[in-house]
Amino acid sequence: MSKISFADSVEFDVSSTSYCLARISTGWFVTGKNILCPVNSYEEGHRVITELNELDKLREFSKENYGSD
């Protein structure tokens, strides 16, 4: 399990195998697949998740068709 902790005791588990949107008192975050990305809103978070999923698909396609990264 991979976690990112902040001084104010807020902790994120970033080890999920999918991206998700989380809200804390300081704002919205996209987390999962070992990343933590602040976003400005719920809507922006969903756009970021969509983009990250598309990038993952492209990486996987590239690996399958052209070898490793």
Backbone hydrogen bonds, N-H to C=O, Kabsch-Sander energy under -0.5 kcal/mol:
donor,donor_aa,acceptor,acceptor_aa,energy
4,I,12,F,-2.7
6,F,10,V,-2.6
9,S,6,F,-1.7
12,F,4,I,-2.9
14,V,2,S,-2.1
14,V,12,F,-0.8
15,S,2,S,-0.8
20,C,31,T,-2.7
22,A,29,F,-3.1
24,I,27,G,-2.7
27,G,24,I,-1.7
28,W,39,V,-0.8
29,F,22,A,-2.7
30,V,37,C,-3.0
31,T,20,C,-2.7
32,G,35,I,-1.5
33,K,16,S,-3.0
34,N,14,V,-3.7
35,I,32,G,-1.2
37,C,30,V,-3.0
39,V,28,W,-2.2
45,G,41,S,-2.1
46,H,42,Y,-1.9
47,R,43,E,-1.9
48,V,44,E,-2.7
49,I,45,G,-2.4
50,T,46,H,-2.2
51,E,47,R,-2.4
52,L,48,V,-2.9
53,N,49,I,-2.5
54,E,50,T,-2.0
55,L,51,E,-2.5
56,D,52,L,-2.4
57,K,53,N,-2.0
58,L,54,E,-2.2
59,R,55,L,-2.6
60,E,56,D,-2.4
61,F,57,K,-2.6
62,S,58,L,-2.5
63,K,59,R,-2.5
64,E,60,E,-2.4
65,N,61,F,-2.1
66,Y,62,S,-2.9
67,G,63,K,-1.2
